[in-house]
Amino acid sequence: MPYITSVERIGLQQGLQQGRAEGLREGLLAAISLGLELKFGNGSGTVLEEIRQIEDLSVIQAIYDQIKTAQSLAELRRIYSNAI
């Protein structure tokens, strides 16, 4: 195993964290897409495009958590209206 300096190790750890966060974001967006389609039909495409603009994982997670109980697309929009 080659020697890795502490700076390289930190860079590697940061890269892994960024990769995990991006993977989590993509997974949540895929789940949200499916949930929106199943619950609200194909007309939810504009909402999904708005959600895809959000970078904050906590907001994306909140949207994911609320799809099951949301009664309308407007109710979901209230969750992320300040994040866009």
mmCIF file as gemmi writes it, N, C-alpha and C atoms, coordinates in Angstrom:
data_model
loop_
_atom_site.group_PDB
_atom_site.id
_atom_site.type_symbol
_atom_site.label_atom_id
_atom_site.label_alt_id
_atom_site.label_comp_id
_atom_site.label_asym_id
_atom_site.label_entity_id
_atom_site.label_seq_id
_atom_site.pdbx_PDB_ins_code
_atom_site.Cartn_x
_atom_site.Cartn_y
_atom_site.Cartn_z
_atom_site.occupancy
_atom_site.B_iso_or_equiv
_atom_site.pdbx_formal_charge
_atom_site.auth_seq_id
_atom_site.auth_asym_id
_atom_site.pdbx_PDB_model_num
ATOM 1 N N . MET Axp A 1 ? 0.852 -1.171 0 1 0 ? 1 A 1
ATOM 2 C CA . MET Axp A 1 ? 0 0 0 1 0 ? 1 A 1
ATOM 3 C C . MET Axp A 1 ? 0.903 1.241 0 1 0 ? 1 A 1
ATOM 4 N N . PRO Axp A 2 ? 0.669 2.142 -0.93 1 0 ? 2 A 1
ATOM 5 C CA . PRO Axp A 2 ? 1.52 3.336 -1.008 1 0 ? 2 A 1
ATOM 6 C C . PRO Axp A 2 ? 1.261 4.274 0.172 1 0 ? 2 A 1
ATOM 7 N N . TYR Axp A 3 ? 2.294 5.047 0.471 1 0 ? 3 A 1
ATOM 8 C CA . TYR Axp A 3 ? 2.192 6.023 1.549 1 0 ? 3 A 1
ATOM 9 C C . TYR Axp A 3 ? 1.268 7.167 1.123 1 0 ? 3 A 1
ATOM 10 N N . ILE Axp A 4 ? 0.385 7.559 2.017 1 0 ? 4 A 1
ATOM 11 C CA . ILE Axp A 4 ? -0.532 8.673 1.764 1 0 ? 4 A 1
ATOM 12 C C . ILE Axp A 4 ? -0.267 9.73 2.823 1 0 ? 4 A 1
ATOM 13 N N . THR Axp A 5 ? -0.017 10.94 2.369 1 0 ? 5 A 1
ATOM 14 C CA . THR Axp A 5 ? 0.232 12.026 3.322 1 0 ? 5 A 1
ATOM 15 C C . THR Axp A 5 ? -1.078 12.407 3.998 1 0 ? 5 A 1
ATOM 16 N N . SER Axp A 6 ? -0.961 13.141 5.102 1 0 ? 6 A 1
ATOM 17 C CA . SER Axp A 6 ? -2.161 13.557 5.829 1 0 ? 6 A 1
ATOM 18 C C . SER Axp A 6 ? -3.022 14.472 4.963 1 0 ? 6 A 1
ATOM 19 N N . VAL Axp A 7 ? -2.416 15.288 4.132 1 0 ? 7 A 1
ATOM 20 C CA . VAL Axp A 7 ? -3.18 16.172 3.241 1 0 ? 7 A 1
ATOM 21 C C . VAL Axp A 7 ? -3.949 15.346 2.218 1 0 ? 7 A 1
ATOM 22 N N . GLU Axp A 8 ? -3.295 14.322 1.679 1 0 ? 8 A 1
ATOM 23 C CA . GLU Axp A 8 ? -3.967 13.439 0.72 1 0 ? 8 A 1
ATOM 24 C C . GLU Axp A 8 ? -5.107 12.673 1.396 1 0 ? 8 A 1
ATOM 25 N N . ARG Axp A 9 ? -4.876 12.251 2.631 1 0 ? 9 A 1
ATOM 26 C CA . ARG Axp A 9 ? -5.899 11.512 3.375 1 0 ? 9 A 1
ATOM 27 C C . ARG Axp A 9 ? -7.124 12.397 3.612 1 0 ? 9 A 1
ATOM 28 N N . ILE Axp A 10 ? -6.888 13.644 3.975 1 0 ? 10 A 1
ATOM 29 C CA . ILE Axp A 10 ? -7.997 14.59 4.184 1 0 ? 10 A 1
ATOM 30 C C . ILE Axp A 10 ? -8.748 14.805 2.882 1 0 ? 10 A 1
ATOM 31 N N . GLY Axp A 11 ? -8.017 14.978 1.802 1 0 ? 11 A 1
ATOM 32 C CA . GLY Axp A 11 ? -8.654 15.156 0.5 1 0 ? 11 A 1
ATOM 33 C C . GLY Axp A 11 ? -9.476 13.94 0.102 1 0 ? 11 A 1
ATOM 34 N N . LEU Axp A 12 ? -8.944 12.766 0.366 1 0 ? 12 A 1
ATOM 35 C CA . LEU Axp A 12 ? -9.661 11.528 0.068 1 0 ? 12 A 1
ATOM 36 C C . LEU Axp A 12 ? -10.941 11.435 0.889 1 0 ? 12 A 1
ATOM 37 N N . GLN Axp A 13 ? -10.856 11.759 2.168 1 0 ? 13 A 1
ATOM 38 C CA . GLN Axp A 13 ? -12.036 11.713 3.032 1 0 ? 13 A 1
ATOM 39 C C . GLN Axp A 13 ? -13.095 12.71 2.575 1 0 ? 13 A 1
ATOM 40 N N . GLN Axp A 14 ? -12.664 13.903 2.204 1 0 ? 14 A 1
ATOM 41 C CA . GLN Axp A 14 ? -13.612 14.907 1.721 1 0 ? 14 A 1
ATOM 42 C C . GLN Axp A 14 ? -14.267 14.458 0.423 1 0 ? 14 A 1
ATOM 43 N N . GLY Axp A 15 ? -13.486 13.844 -0.445 1 0 ? 15 A 1
ATOM 44 C CA . GLY Axp A 15 ? -14.034 13.329 -1.702 1 0 ? 15 A 1
ATOM 45 C C . GLY Axp A 15 ? -15.06 12.24 -1.463 1 0 ? 15 A 1
ATOM 46 N N . LEU Axp A 16 ? -14.777 11.357 -0.519 1 0 ? 16 A 1
ATOM 47 C CA . LEU Axp A 16 ? -15.724 10.294 -0.18 1 0 ? 16 A 1
ATOM 48 C C . LEU Axp A 16 ? -17.014 10.874 0.397 1 0 ? 16 A 1
ATOM 49 N N . GLN Axp A 17 ? -16.902 11.878 1.261 1 0 ? 17 A 1
ATOM 50 C CA . GLN Axp A 17 ? -18.086 12.51 1.848 1 0 ? 17 A 1
ATOM 51 C C . GLN Axp A 17 ? -18.928 13.187 0.77 1 0 ? 17 A 1
ATOM 52 N N . GLN Axp A 18 ? -18.264 13.877 -0.141 1 0 ? 18 A 1
ATOM 53 C CA . GLN Axp A 18 ? -18.999 14.54 -1.227 1 0 ? 18 A 1
ATOM 54 C C . GLN Axp A 18 ? -19.693 13.512 -2.113 1 0 ? 18 A 1
ATOM 55 N N . GLY Axp A 19 ? -19.015 12.405 -2.38 1 0 ? 19 A 1
ATOM 56 C CA . GLY Axp A 19 ? -19.601 11.34 -3.191 1 0 ? 19 A 1
ATOM 57 C C . GLY Axp A 19 ? -20.814 10.717 -2.517 1 0 ? 19 A 1
ATOM 58 N N . ARG Axp A 20 ? -20.716 10.5 -1.229 1 0 ? 20 A 1
ATOM 59 C CA . ARG Axp A 20 ? -21.861 9.943 -0.486 1 0 ? 20 A 1
ATOM 60 C C . ARG Axp A 20 ? -23.037 10.907 -0.488 1 0 ? 20 A 1
ATOM 61 N N . ALA Axp A 21 ? -22.758 12.188 -0.284 1 0 ? 21 A 1
ATOM 62 C CA . ALA Axp A 21 ? -23.826 13.192 -0.274 1 0 ? 21 A 1
ATOM 63 C C . ALA Axp A 21 ? -24.503 13.265 -1.64 1 0 ? 21 A 1
ATOM 64 N N . GLU Axp A 22 ? -23.724 13.23 -2.706 1 0 ? 22 A 1
ATOM 65 C CA . GLU Axp A 22 ? -24.297 13.276 -4.046 1 0 ? 22 A 1
ATOM 66 C C . GLU Axp A 22 ? -25.124 12.021 -4.333 1 0 ? 22 A 1
ATOM 67 N N . GLY Axp A 23 ? -24.619 10.872 -3.878 1 0 ? 23 A 1
ATOM 68 C CA . GLY Axp A 23 ? -25.369 9.629 -4.041 1 0 ? 23 A 1
ATOM 69 C C . GLY Axp A 23 ? -26.681 9.651 -3.265 1 0 ? 23 A 1
ATOM 70 N N . LEU Axp A 24 ? -26.64 10.166 -2.054 1 0 ? 24 A 1
ATOM 71 C CA . LEU Axp A 24 ? -27.854 10.298 -1.246 1 0 ? 24 A 1
ATOM 72 C C . LEU Axp A 24 ? -28.845 11.229 -1.925 1 0 ? 24 A 1
ATOM 73 N N . ARG Axp A 25 ? -28.357 12.354 -2.439 1 0 ? 25 A 1
ATOM 74 C CA . ARG Axp A 25 ? -29.215 13.324 -3.123 1 0 ? 25 A 1
ATOM 75 C C . ARG Axp A 25 ? -29.889 12.681 -4.329 1 0 ? 25 A 1
ATOM 76 N N . GLU Axp A 26 ? -29.124 11.979 -5.144 1 0 ? 26 A 1
ATOM 77 C CA . GLU Axp A 26 ? -29.684 11.337 -6.336 1 0 ? 26 A 1
ATOM 78 C C . GLU Axp A 26 ? -30.698 10.258 -5.964 1 0 ? 26 A 1
ATOM 79 N N . GLY Axp A 27 ? -30.406 9.495 -4.909 1 0 ? 27 A 1
ATOM 80 C CA . GLY Axp A 27 ? -31.347 8.475 -4.453 1 0 ? 27 A 1
ATOM 81 C C . GLY Axp A 27 ? -32.652 9.074 -3.953 1 0 ? 27 A 1
ATOM 82 N N . LEU Axp A 28 ? -32.542 10.15 -3.175 1 0 ? 28 A 1
ATOM 83 C CA . LEU Axp A 28 ? -33.749 10.82 -2.688 1 0 ? 28 A 1
ATOM 84 C C . LEU Axp A 28 ? -34.559 11.401 -3.839 1 0 ? 28 A 1
ATOM 85 N N . LEU Axp A 29 ? -33.882 11.993 -4.817 1 0 ? 29 A 1
ATOM 86 C CA . LEU Axp A 29 ? -34.595 12.566 -5.964 1 0 ? 29 A 1
ATOM 87 C C . LEU Axp A 29 ? -35.306 11.483 -6.775 1 0 ? 29 A 1
ATOM 88 N N . ALA Axp A 30 ? -34.683 10.324 -6.915 1 0 ? 30 A 1
ATOM 89 C CA . ALA Axp A 30 ? -35.332 9.214 -7.617 1 0 ? 30 A 1
ATOM 90 C C . ALA Axp A 30 ? -36.569 8.742 -6.858 1 0 ? 30 A 1
ATOM 91 N N . ALA Axp A 31 ? -36.453 8.648 -5.541 1 0 ? 31 A 1
ATOM 92 C CA . ALA Axp A 31 ? -37.591 8.227 -4.719 1 0 ? 31 A 1
ATOM 93 C C . ALA Axp A 31 ? -38.705 9.271 -4.754 1 0 ? 31 A 1
ATOM 94 N N . ILE Axp A 32 ? -38.345 10.539 -4.718 1 0 ? 32 A 1
ATOM 95 C CA . ILE Axp A 32 ? -39.336 11.617 -4.784 1 0 ? 32 A 1
ATOM 96 C C . ILE Axp A 32 ? -40.042 11.579 -6.137 1 0 ? 32 A 1
ATOM 97 N N . SER Axp A 33 ? -39.295 11.364 -7.192 1 0 ? 33 A 1
ATOM 98 C CA . SER Axp A 33 ? -39.876 11.282 -8.53 1 0 ? 33 A 1
ATOM 99 C C . SER Axp A 33 ? -40.921 10.175 -8.596 1 0 ? 33 A 1
ATOM 100 N N . LEU Axp A 34 ? -40.577 9.008 -8.095 1 0 ? 34 A 1
ATOM 101 C CA . LEU Axp A 34 ? -41.514 7.889 -8.085 1 0 ? 34 A 1
ATOM 102 C C . LEU Axp A 34 ? -42.726 8.195 -7.206 1 0 ? 34 A 1
ATOM 103 N N . GLY Axp A 35 ? -42.478 8.741 -6.031 1 0 ? 35 A 1
ATOM 104 C CA . GLY Axp A 35 ? -43.573 9.068 -5.119 1 0 ? 35 A 1
ATOM 105 C C . GLY Axp A 35 ? -44.531 10.089 -5.71 1 0 ? 35 A 1
ATOM 106 N N . LEU Axp A 36 ? -43.992 11.112 -6.346 1 0 ? 36 A 1
ATOM 107 C CA . LEU Axp A 36 ? -44.845 12.126 -6.973 1 0 ? 36 A 1
ATOM 108 C C . LEU Axp A 36 ? -45.684 11.524 -8.091 1 0 ? 36 A 1
ATOM 109 N N . GLU Axp A 37 ? -45.066 10.685 -8.915 1 0 ? 37 A 1
ATOM 110 C CA . GLU Axp A 37 ? -45.792 10.078 -10.015 1 0 ? 37 A 1
ATOM 111 C C . GLU Axp A 37 ? -46.899 9.162 -9.515 1 0 ? 37 A 1
ATOM 112 N N . LEU Axp A 38 ? -46.59 8.369 -8.501 1 0 ? 38 A 1
ATOM 113 C CA . LEU Axp A 38 ? -47.589 7.44 -7.977 1 0 ? 38 A 1
ATOM 114 C C . LEU Axp A 38 ? -48.742 8.158 -7.266 1 0 ? 38 A 1
ATOM 115 N N . LYS Axp A 39 ? -48.416 9.212 -6.544 1 0 ? 39 A 1
ATOM 116 C CA . LYS Axp A 39 ? -49.437 9.886 -5.745 1 0 ? 39 A 1
ATOM 117 C C . LYS Axp A 39 ? -50.209 10.949 -6.533 1 0 ? 39 A 1
ATOM 118 N N . PHE Axp A 40 ? -49.486 11.708 -7.376 1 0 ? 40 A 1
ATOM 119 C CA . PHE Axp A 40 ? -50.112 12.849 -8.034 1 0 ? 40 A 1
ATOM 120 C C . PHE Axp A 40 ? -50.175 12.724 -9.559 1 0 ? 40 A 1
ATOM 121 N N . GLY Axp A 41 ? -49.64 11.659 -10.114 1 0 ? 41 A 1
ATOM 122 C CA . GLY Axp A 41 ? -49.706 11.441 -11.553 1 0 ? 41 A 1
ATOM 123 C C . GLY Axp A 41 ? -48.605 12.157 -12.313 1 0 ? 41 A 1
ATOM 124 N N . ASN Axp A 42 ? -48.684 12.081 -13.619 1 0 ? 42 A 1
ATOM 125 C CA . ASN Axp A 42 ? -47.644 12.637 -14.488 1 0 ? 42 A 1
ATOM 126 C C . ASN Axp A 42 ? -47.601 14.159 -14.466 1 0 ? 42 A 1
ATOM 127 N N . GLY Axp A 43 ? -48.62 14.823 -13.979 1 0 ? 43 A 1
ATOM 128 C CA . GLY Axp A 43 ? -48.66 16.28 -13.936 1 0 ? 43 A 1
ATOM 129 C C . GLY Axp A 43 ? -47.757 16.899 -12.895 1 0 ? 43 A 1
ATOM 130 N N . SER Axp A 44 ? -47.018 16.102 -12.189 1 0 ? 44 A 1
ATOM 131 C CA . SER Axp A 44 ? -46.147 16.617 -11.125 1 0 ? 44 A 1
ATOM 132 C C . SER Axp A 44 ? -44.732 16.917 -11.62 1 0 ? 44 A 1
ATOM 133 N N . GLY Axp A 45 ? -44.529 16.911 -12.917 1 0 ? 45 A 1
ATOM 134 C CA . GLY Axp A 45 ? -43.199 17.124 -13.488 1 0 ? 45 A 1
ATOM 135 C C . GLY Axp A 45 ? -42.599 18.472 -13.169 1 0 ? 45 A 1
ATOM 136 N N . THR Axp A 46 ? -43.413 19.518 -13.143 1 0 ? 46 A 1
ATOM 137 C CA . THR Axp A 46 ? -42.871 20.853 -12.844 1 0 ? 46 A 1
ATOM 138 C C . THR Axp A 46 ? -42.404 20.93 -11.395 1 0 ? 46 A 1
ATOM 139 N N . VAL Axp A 47 ? -43.106 20.278 -10.514 1 0 ? 47 A 1
ATOM 140 C CA . VAL Axp A 47 ? -42.699 20.26 -9.102 1 0 ? 47 A 1
ATOM 141 C C . VAL Axp A 47 ? -41.373 19.526 -8.965 1 0 ? 47 A 1
ATOM 142 N N . LEU Axp A 48 ? -41.224 18.424 -9.683 1 0 ? 48 A 1
ATOM 143 C CA . LEU Axp A 48 ? -39.975 17.679 -9.624 1 0 ? 48 A 1
ATOM 144 C C . LEU Axp A 48 ? -38.814 18.516 -10.145 1 0 ? 48 A 1
ATOM 145 N N . GLU Axp A 49 ? -39.026 19.26 -11.194 1 0 ? 49 A 1
ATOM 146 C CA . GLU Axp A 49 ? -37.959 20.117 -11.718 1 0 ? 49 A 1
ATOM 147 C C . GLU Axp A 49 ? -37.583 21.202 -10.705 1 0 ? 49 A 1
ATOM 148 N N . GLU Axp A 50 ? -38.557 21.72 -9.98 1 0 ? 50 A 1
ATOM 149 C CA . GLU Axp A 50 ? -38.265 22.698 -8.927 1 0 ? 50 A 1
ATOM 150 C C . GLU Axp A 50 ? -37.44 22.051 -7.814 1 0 ? 50 A 1
ATOM 151 N N . ILE Axp A 51 ? -37.811 20.836 -7.447 1 0 ? 51 A 1
ATOM 152 C CA . ILE Axp A 51 ? -37.12 20.125 -6.376 1 0 ? 51 A 1
ATOM 153 C C . ILE Axp A 51 ? -35.683 19.81 -6.783 1 0 ? 51 A 1
ATOM 154 N N . ARG Axp A 52 ? -35.472 19.476 -8.037 1 0 ? 52 A 1
ATOM 155 C CA . ARG Axp A 52 ? -34.113 19.15 -8.521 1 0 ? 52 A 1
ATOM 156 C C . ARG Axp A 52 ? -33.155 20.338 -8.39 1 0 ? 52 A 1
ATOM 157 N N . GLN Axp A 53 ? -33.666 21.542 -8.306 1 0 ? 53 A 1
ATOM 158 C CA . GLN Axp A 53 ? -32.829 22.737 -8.16 1 0 ? 53 A 1
ATOM 159 C C . GLN Axp A 53 ? -32.306 22.906 -6.731 1 0 ? 53 A 1
ATOM 160 N N . ILE Axp A 54 ? -32.9 22.215 -5.792 1 0 ? 54 A 1
ATOM 161 C CA . ILE Axp A 54 ? -32.538 22.348 -4.382 1 0 ? 54 A 1
ATOM 162 C C . ILE Axp A 54 ? -31.247 21.583 -4.111 1 0 ? 54 A 1
ATOM 163 N N . GLU Axp A 55 ? -30.315 22.223 -3.444 1 0 ? 55 A 1
ATOM 164 C CA . GLU Axp A 55 ? -29.037 21.595 -3.104 1 0 ? 55 A 1
ATOM 165 C C . GLU Axp A 55 ? -29.001 21.108 -1.654 1 0 ? 55 A 1
ATOM 166 N N . ASP Axp A 56 ? -29.803 21.702 -0.788 1 0 ? 56 A 1
ATOM 167 C CA . ASP Axp A 56 ? -29.802 21.394 0.639 1 0 ? 56 A 1
ATOM 168 C C . ASP Axp A 56 ? -30.428 20.014 0.882 1 0 ? 56 A 1
ATOM 169 N N . LEU Axp A 57 ? -29.61 19.062 1.339 1 0 ? 57 A 1
ATOM 170 C CA . LEU Axp A 57 ? -30.1 17.706 1.562 1 0 ? 57 A 1
ATOM 171 C C . LEU Axp A 57 ? -31.191 17.627 2.621 1 0 ? 57 A 1
ATOM 172 N N . SER Axp A 58 ? -31.14 18.49 3.609 1 0 ? 58 A 1
ATOM 173 C CA . SER Axp A 58 ? -32.163 18.439 4.656 1 0 ? 58 A 1
ATOM 174 C C . SER Axp A 58 ? -33.535 18.83 4.099 1 0 ? 58 A 1
ATOM 175 N N . VAL Axp A 59 ? -33.571 19.746 3.155 1 0 ? 59 A 1
ATOM 176 C CA . VAL Axp A 59 ? -34.837 20.13 2.521 1 0 ? 59 A 1
ATOM 177 C C . VAL Axp A 59 ? -35.331 18.992 1.633 1 0 ? 59 A 1
ATOM 178 N N . ILE Axp A 60 ? -34.431 18.378 0.869 1 0 ? 60 A 1
ATOM 179 C CA . ILE Axp A 60 ? -34.811 17.252 0.014 1 0 ? 60 A 1
ATOM 180 C C . ILE Axp A 60 ? -35.327 16.098 0.873 1 0 ? 60 A 1
ATOM 181 N N . GLN Axp A 61 ? -34.674 15.851 1.999 1 0 ? 61 A 1
ATOM 182 C CA . GLN Axp A 61 ? -35.133 14.8 2.91 1 0 ? 61 A 1
ATOM 183 C C . GLN Axp A 61 ? -36.515 15.123 3.462 1 0 ? 61 A 1
ATOM 184 N N . ALA Axp A 62 ? -36.757 16.376 3.805 1 0 ? 62 A 1
ATOM 185 C CA . ALA Axp A 62 ? -38.067 16.788 4.326 1 0 ? 62 A 1
ATOM 186 C C . ALA Axp A 62 ? -39.162 16.574 3.28 1 0 ? 62 A 1
ATOM 187 N N . ILE Axp A 63 ? -38.86 16.882 2.028 1 0 ? 63 A 1
ATOM 188 C CA . ILE Axp A 63 ? -39.829 16.657 0.949 1 0 ? 63 A 1
ATOM 189 C C . ILE Axp A 63 ? -40.129 15.172 0.838 1 0 ? 63 A 1
ATOM 190 N N . TYR Axp A 64 ? -39.086 14.371 0.829 1 0 ? 64 A 1
ATOM 191 C CA . TYR Axp A 64 ? -39.25 12.918 0.756 1 0 ? 64 A 1
ATOM 192 C C . TYR Axp A 64 ? -40.128 12.406 1.904 1 0 ? 64 A 1
ATOM 193 N N . ASP Axp A 65 ? -39.872 12.893 3.099 1 0 ? 65 A 1
ATOM 194 C CA . ASP Axp A 65 ? -40.618 12.455 4.283 1 0 ? 65 A 1
ATOM 195 C C . ASP Axp A 65 ? -42.09 12.847 4.212 1 0 ? 65 A 1
ATOM 196 N N . GLN Axp A 66 ? -42.411 13.949 3.537 1 0 ? 66 A 1
ATOM 197 C CA . GLN Axp A 66 ? -43.779 14.469 3.52 1 0 ? 66 A 1
ATOM 198 C C . GLN Axp A 66 ? -44.632 13.973 2.36 1 0 ? 66 A 1
ATOM 199 N N . ILE Axp A 67 ? -44.04 13.322 1.372 1 0 ? 67 A 1
ATOM 200 C CA . ILE Axp A 67 ? -44.822 12.868 0.215 1 0 ? 67 A 1
ATOM 201 C C . ILE Axp A 67 ? -45.96 11.954 0.642 1 0 ? 67 A 1
ATOM 202 N N . LYS Axp A 68 ? -45.7 11.078 1.576 1 0 ? 68 A 1
ATOM 203 C CA . LYS Axp A 68 ? -46.708 10.102 1.997 1 0 ? 68 A 1
ATOM 204 C C . LYS Axp A 68 ? -47.953 10.77 2.575 1 0 ? 68 A 1
ATOM 205 N N . THR Axp A 69 ? -47.772 11.851 3.315 1 0 ? 69 A 1
ATOM 206 C CA . THR Axp A 69 ? -48.912 12.477 3.993 1 0 ? 69 A 1
ATOM 207 C C . THR Axp A 69 ? -49.44 13.727 3.284 1 0 ? 69 A 1
ATOM 208 N N . ALA Axp A 70 ? -48.714 14.229 2.295 1 0 ? 70 A 1
ATOM 209 C CA . ALA Axp A 70 ? -49.143 15.455 1.601 1 0 ? 70 A 1
ATOM 210 C C . ALA Axp A 70 ? -50.45 15.206 0.854 1 0 ? 70 A 1
ATOM 211 N N . GLN Axp A 71 ? -51.34 16.166 0.955 1 0 ? 71 A 1
ATOM 212 C CA . GLN Axp A 71 ? -52.63 16.056 0.278 1 0 ? 71 A 1
ATOM 213 C C . GLN Axp A 71 ? -52.625 16.702 -1.104 1 0 ? 71 A 1
ATOM 214 N N . SER Axp A 72 ? -51.64 17.572 -1.352 1 0 ? 72 A 1
ATOM 215 C CA . SER Axp A 72 ? -51.591 18.267 -2.636 1 0 ? 72 A 1
ATOM 216 C C . SER Axp A 72 ? -50.153 18.663 -2.956 1 0 ? 72 A 1
ATOM 217 N N . LEU Axp A 73 ? -49.937 19.021 -4.216 1 0 ? 73 A 1
ATOM 218 C CA . LEU Axp A 73 ? -48.626 19.511 -4.621 1 0 ? 73 A 1
ATOM 219 C C . LEU Axp A 73 ? -48.323 20.853 -3.963 1 0 ? 73 A 1
ATOM 220 N N . ALA Axp A 74 ? -49.355 21.659 -3.746 1 0 ? 74 A 1
ATOM 221 C CA . ALA Axp A 74 ? -49.165 22.95 -3.08 1 0 ? 74 A 1
ATOM 222 C C . ALA Axp A 74 ? -48.638 22.751 -1.658 1 0 ? 74 A 1
ATOM 223 N N . GLU Axp A 75 ? -49.106 21.723 -1.004 1 0 ? 75 A 1
ATOM 224 C CA . GLU Axp A 75 ? -48.63 21.422 0.352 1 0 ? 75 A 1
ATOM 225 C C . GLU Axp A 75 ? -47.144 21.07 0.33 1 0 ? 75 A 1
ATOM 226 N N . LEU Axp A 76 ? -46.713 20.313 -0.661 1 0 ? 76 A 1
ATOM 227 C CA . LEU Axp A 76 ? -45.289 19.992 -0.793 1 0 ? 76 A 1
ATOM 228 C C . LEU Axp A 76 ? -44.481 21.232 -1.12 1 0 ? 76 A 1
ATOM 229 N N . ARG Axp A 77 ? -45.009 22.094 -1.958 1 0 ? 77 A 1
ATOM 230 C CA . ARG Axp A 77 ? -44.297 23.323 -2.332 1 0 ? 77 A 1
ATOM 231 C C . ARG Axp A 77 ? -43.998 24.198 -1.13 1 0 ? 77 A 1
ATOM 232 N N . ARG Axp A 78 ? -44.891 24.187 -0.14 1 0 ? 78 A 1
ATOM 233 C CA . ARG Axp A 78 ? -44.665 24.999 1.063 1 0 ? 78 A 1
ATOM 234 C C . ARG Axp A 78 ? -43.394 24.581 1.799 1 0 ? 78 A 1
ATOM 235 N N . ILE Axp A 79 ? -43.032 23.313 1.684 1 0 ? 79 A 1
ATOM 236 C CA . ILE Axp A 79 ? -41.837 22.801 2.369 1 0 ? 79 A 1
ATOM 237 C C . ILE Axp A 79 ? -40.582 23.435 1.783 1 0 ? 79 A 1
ATOM 238 N N . TYR Axp A 80 ? -40.548 23.58 0.474 1 0 ? 80 A 1
ATOM 239 C CA . TYR Axp A 80 ? -39.315 24.044 -0.164 1 0 ? 80 A 1
ATOM 240 C C . TYR Axp A 80 ? -39.385 25.415 -0.799 1 0 ? 80 A 1
ATOM 241 N N . SER Axp A 81 ? -40.461 26.129 -0.611 1 0 ? 81 A 1
ATOM 242 C CA . SER Axp A 81 ? -40.624 27.428 -1.267 1 0 ? 81 A 1
ATOM 243 C C . SER Axp A 81 ? -39.498 28.41 -0.932 1 0 ? 81 A 1
ATOM 244 N N . ASN Axp A 82 ? -38.947 28.35 0.245 1 0 ? 82 A 1
ATOM 245 C CA . ASN Axp A 82 ? -37.857 29.263 0.632 1 0 ? 82 A 1
ATOM 246 C C . ASN Axp A 82 ? -36.489 28.755 0.179 1 0 ? 82 A 1
ATOM 247 N N . ALA Axp A 83 ? -36.396 27.489 -0.211 1 0 ? 83 A 1
ATOM 248 C CA . ALA Axp A 83 ? -35.105 26.904 -0.567 1 0 ? 83 A 1
ATOM 249 C C . ALA Axp A 83 ? -34.711 27.16 -2.018 1 0 ? 83 A 1
ATOM 250 N N . ILE Axp A 84 ? -35.656 27.574 -2.832 1 0 ? 84 A 1
ATOM 251 C CA . ILE Axp A 84 ? -35.348 27.796 -4.256 1 0 ? 84 A 1
ATOM 252 C C . ILE Axp A 84 ? -34.871 29.205 -4.476 1 0 ? 84 A 1
